[in-house]
Amino acid sequence: MALYEHVFLARQDLSQAQVDALAATATEIVESQEGKVTKTETWGLKNLAYKIKRNRKAHFVMLNIEGSGAAVAELERQTAINEDVIRWMTIRVDEAEEGPSVMMRKSDRERTRRREREGN
């Protein structure tokens, strides 16, 4: 089984519950093709560098997938159809990243710095 990272950007006007439902749907698609989602991370609502389909912000979600090319192809097909997803990208990786991703570590560092500034 190959390893993949799938990141998608959901529209800014969706609630967090709707974004979580999109991630759950993606997981179901992969599992229906005998694949497995090993990690799901929601990076939150972030500003975009430029407008994408009239959105200045988007909800970012990353899935680590262990599965066949057919599972990824079906996930990409379903993602392309979904109107709530404005961008997506899947890449094959040699090994799955252990622990939190770089984006999650970055947000943890920012929170720690903010607390330190407020304490001084």
PyMOL commands that set and color helices and strands:
alter all, ss='L'
color gray80, all
select helices_A, chain A and resi 16-32+69-81+102-119
alter helices_A, ss='H'
color red, helices_A
select strands_A, chain A and resi 2-11+36-52+55-67+85-93
alter strands_A, ss='S'
color yellow, strands_A
deselect
rebuild
show_as cartoon
